[in-house]
Amino acid sequence: MIQPLQLNPAQAVNKVLEAAKPQQQATPAEMMNSFGQYLENALNSVDTQEKEVHKLNDKYLIGEVDVSQVLIASQKAELSLQLTTQIRNKVIDAYQEIMRMSV
């Protein structure tokens, strides 16, 4: 039988107070930094996956790993690179569209 979740009164009051707090709005500069950091992390992740594929490929050549591990890592890296390329293309399209706008 599933036990119902019970909160003590102090926890319930804290949860209500946290929900009622106004959300602090980030400035445009902070949002740009956040977005830039997100993109940097994403690109670093793609780079890490590519390096991992190279390491696994080397290990496969000397017989330390199975071919299925190499293929799976290779497909993951390829999909990440394709996604990154598509995002880049969409960003360029959006930039070109903004530049075509007349103000």
Backbone bond lengths (Angstrom), bond angles and torsions (degrees), N, CA, C in turn:
res aa  C-N    CA-C-N  psi(-1)  N-CA   C-N-CA  omega(-1)  CA-C   N-CA-C  phi
1 M - - - 1.443 - - 1.526 108.78 -
2 I 1.296 117.11 141.43 1.456 122.02 -179.25 1.525 108.97 -82.54
3 Q 1.325 115.68 130.28 1.452 121.44 178.67 1.528 109.45 -84.19
4 P 1.339 118.10 132.89 1.466 119.61 177.82 1.523 110.38 -69.57
5 L 1.310 115.83 146.88 1.459 121.85 178.53 1.519 108.74 -77.92
6 Q 1.307 116.12 126.85 1.451 120.19 -179.74 1.522 109.19 -120.14
7 L 1.318 115.14 131.71 1.452 121.33 177.13 1.512 108.55 -109.00
8 N 1.307 115.32 143.79 1.459 115.99 173.38 1.529 107.70 -78.27
9 P 1.335 119.25 160.75 1.467 121.42 -174.76 1.530 113.74 -56.80
10 A 1.336 118.17 -34.71 1.464 119.83 -179.45 1.525 110.39 -66.54
11 Q 1.322 118.17 -40.10 1.460 120.87 178.40 1.524 110.59 -65.71
12 A 1.331 116.81 -40.68 1.461 120.49 -179.52 1.523 110.71 -63.76
13 V 1.324 117.63 -42.23 1.467 121.30 179.30 1.521 110.19 -65.89
14 N 1.329 117.90 -41.77 1.466 121.10 178.65 1.523 111.20 -61.88
15 K 1.325 117.30 -40.85 1.459 120.26 179.58 1.528 110.55 -65.15
16 V 1.300 118.42 -40.00 1.467 121.38 178.59 1.520 110.28 -66.55
17 L 1.335 117.50 -42.05 1.463 120.69 179.72 1.528 111.62 -65.64
18 E 1.332 116.76 -39.63 1.467 119.61 178.67 1.517 110.71 -64.77
19 A 1.324 117.44 -38.33 1.458 120.85 179.90 1.526 111.04 -69.70
20 A 1.328 117.44 -29.04 1.457 121.11 -177.24 1.523 113.44 -83.63
21 K 1.332 118.20 -12.98 1.462 120.60 -179.38 1.527 109.74 -65.01
22 P 1.313 117.07 137.03 1.460 118.46 177.13 1.527 109.77 -69.85
23 Q 1.321 115.06 140.17 1.455 120.24 179.23 1.523 109.10 -77.50
24 Q 1.315 116.37 130.47 1.450 121.15 179.61 1.523 108.49 -78.38
25 Q 1.331 115.62 127.76 1.457 120.74 -179.66 1.522 110.22 -81.96
26 A 1.309 115.62 136.31 1.453 120.68 177.77 1.521 109.02 -82.49
27 T 1.309 115.93 147.48 1.458 120.32 177.09 1.522 108.71 -75.00
28 P 1.337 117.73 160.16 1.474 119.25 178.44 1.533 112.62 -57.52
29 A 1.339 116.74 -36.95 1.466 119.20 179.24 1.525 110.56 -64.96
30 E 1.322 117.19 -40.39 1.463 120.50 178.78 1.526 110.74 -66.36
31 M 1.322 115.66 -37.61 1.460 119.10 179.04 1.525 110.86 -67.70
32 M 1.341 117.77 -38.07 1.457 121.02 177.21 1.521 110.78 -64.10
33 N 1.336 116.18 -43.19 1.464 119.89 178.09 1.522 110.63 -62.14
34 S 1.331 115.96 -40.59 1.455 120.57 -179.91 1.530 110.24 -64.83
35 F 1.334 116.92 -44.52 1.457 121.04 179.70 1.525 110.57 -65.79
36 G 1.328 116.25 -41.17 1.459 120.35 177.72 1.514 111.59 -62.38
37 Q 1.311 116.90 -40.73 1.467 121.51 177.91 1.527 110.23 -64.87
38 Y 1.338 116.32 -39.92 1.462 120.81 178.45 1.532 110.37 -61.67
39 L 1.340 117.01 -45.70 1.462 120.46 179.43 1.526 111.48 -64.24
40 E 1.329 115.91 -40.98 1.463 119.87 178.95 1.524 110.81 -61.72
41 N 1.328 116.95 -43.35 1.469 120.70 178.53 1.528 111.14 -63.63
42 A 1.335 116.53 -39.88 1.457 120.26 179.87 1.531 110.93 -64.67
43 L 1.329 116.95 -43.58 1.467 120.22 179.20 1.531 111.36 -66.39
44 N 1.318 116.43 -37.83 1.468 119.92 176.67 1.528 111.00 -64.17
45 S 1.326 116.47 -36.23 1.454 120.74 178.20 1.526 111.07 -65.20
46 V 1.336 116.90 -42.43 1.464 120.78 177.57 1.530 109.95 -62.67
47 D 1.319 116.37 -43.04 1.466 120.92 178.80 1.527 110.87 -62.21
48 T 1.314 116.95 -42.25 1.466 121.37 178.98 1.521 110.97 -62.48
49 Q 1.329 116.44 -41.57 1.462 119.47 178.80 1.529 110.98 -63.60
50 E 1.322 116.70 -40.15 1.466 120.10 179.34 1.531 110.65 -64.66
51 K 1.321 116.46 -42.29 1.468 119.65 178.15 1.523 111.15 -63.93
52 E 1.325 117.03 -37.28 1.465 121.20 178.65 1.523 110.77 -63.97
53 V 1.333 116.72 -38.86 1.464 120.19 177.69 1.527 110.07 -62.56
54 H 1.325 116.99 -41.96 1.466 119.92 178.97 1.531 111.15 -63.54
55 K 1.324 116.94 -40.79 1.467 120.31 178.10 1.527 111.39 -63.92
56 L 1.347 115.86 -44.80 1.464 119.53 179.38 1.525 111.27 -65.40
57 N 1.324 116.46 -36.63 1.459 119.99 178.05 1.525 110.77 -62.92
58 D 1.323 116.04 -42.62 1.471 119.83 177.22 1.525 111.04 -63.57
59 K 1.336 116.28 -41.73 1.466 119.97 179.06 1.528 111.26 -65.94
60 Y 1.339 115.79 -35.01 1.466 119.40 178.03 1.529 110.71 -64.89
61 L 1.326 116.34 -39.48 1.460 120.03 -178.70 1.525 112.56 -63.68
62 I 1.328 116.64 -29.22 1.471 118.60 177.99 1.530 111.95 -98.35
63 G 1.351 116.14 3.88 1.457 120.68 172.81 1.515 116.18 86.70
64 E 1.324 118.84 19.44 1.462 120.45 -178.15 1.533 113.83 -89.12
65 V 1.336 118.01 -22.87 1.466 120.31 -179.68 1.523 109.72 -129.20
66 D 1.322 114.38 162.25 1.457 122.05 -179.89 1.527 110.13 -83.38
67 V 1.319 115.90 153.28 1.462 120.66 -178.79 1.529 111.39 -63.41
68 S 1.325 117.71 -30.11 1.467 120.14 -179.51 1.529 111.21 -64.63
69 Q 1.323 117.66 -36.42 1.462 120.34 177.72 1.522 111.17 -64.93
70 V 1.328 115.61 -39.73 1.466 120.30 179.00 1.522 109.93 -65.71
71 L 1.327 116.58 -43.94 1.464 120.45 -178.61 1.524 111.76 -64.94
72 I 1.315 117.26 -41.35 1.464 120.58 179.69 1.518 110.52 -65.22
73 A 1.315 117.29 -46.20 1.465 120.46 178.64 1.523 110.81 -63.36
74 S 1.327 116.50 -37.97 1.456 120.76 179.06 1.524 111.43 -64.70
75 Q 1.321 117.26 -42.45 1.456 121.00 179.29 1.528 111.46 -66.58
76 K 1.327 116.93 -40.17 1.463 120.30 176.99 1.526 110.88 -60.99
77 A 1.327 116.28 -45.06 1.464 120.20 180.00 1.525 110.71 -65.15
78 E 1.325 116.48 -39.92 1.461 119.94 179.90 1.530 111.43 -64.98
79 L 1.325 116.58 -42.79 1.469 120.12 178.30 1.528 111.47 -64.52
80 S 1.315 116.59 -39.64 1.467 120.02 177.79 1.517 110.98 -63.55
81 L 1.315 116.63 -41.24 1.460 120.66 179.35 1.527 110.83 -67.22
82 Q 1.326 117.50 -40.49 1.464 120.69 177.22 1.522 111.10 -62.96
83 L 1.336 116.56 -42.30 1.463 120.29 178.43 1.525 110.50 -62.81
84 T 1.323 116.56 -43.41 1.458 120.96 179.07 1.526 110.64 -61.59
85 T 1.314 116.81 -41.81 1.464 121.32 179.07 1.526 110.83 -64.53
86 Q 1.314 117.17 -42.26 1.467 120.10 179.31 1.522 111.55 -65.93
87 I 1.324 117.03 -39.21 1.469 120.19 177.56 1.520 109.80 -63.77
88 R 1.334 115.88 -43.67 1.469 119.59 177.42 1.525 110.94 -58.72
89 N 1.340 117.28 -44.00 1.458 120.96 179.45 1.521 111.65 -61.86
90 K 1.330 116.90 -40.57 1.468 120.46 179.40 1.523 111.06 -67.11
91 V 1.318 117.30 -38.62 1.464 120.70 178.40 1.527 110.16 -64.93
92 I 1.324 116.99 -42.35 1.462 120.44 178.39 1.521 110.60 -64.35
93 D 1.338 117.42 -42.36 1.469 120.66 177.03 1.524 111.30 -60.64
94 A 1.334 116.90 -42.87 1.470 120.68 179.61 1.521 110.70 -64.59
95 Y 1.326 116.74 -41.40 1.467 120.57 178.08 1.523 110.53 -62.33
96 Q 1.328 117.12 -45.27 1.459 119.98 179.77 1.523 111.21 -63.85
97 E 1.325 116.82 -37.29 1.473 120.49 178.01 1.517 110.31 -65.13
98 I 1.309 117.82 -41.76 1.473 121.16 178.37 1.523 110.05 -64.28
99 M 1.329 117.30 -39.78 1.458 120.09 -179.17 1.523 112.00 -68.23
100 R 1.338 118.46 -25.03 1.459 122.20 177.94 1.527 112.41 -78.08
101 M 1.326 117.11 -17.59 1.467 120.00 -178.08 1.513 110.80 -67.62
102 S 1.333 114.84 140.77 1.460 118.27 175.12 1.517 108.05 -99.06
103 V 1.315 114.49 136.74 1.461 119.85 -176.47 1.506 110.06 -103.46
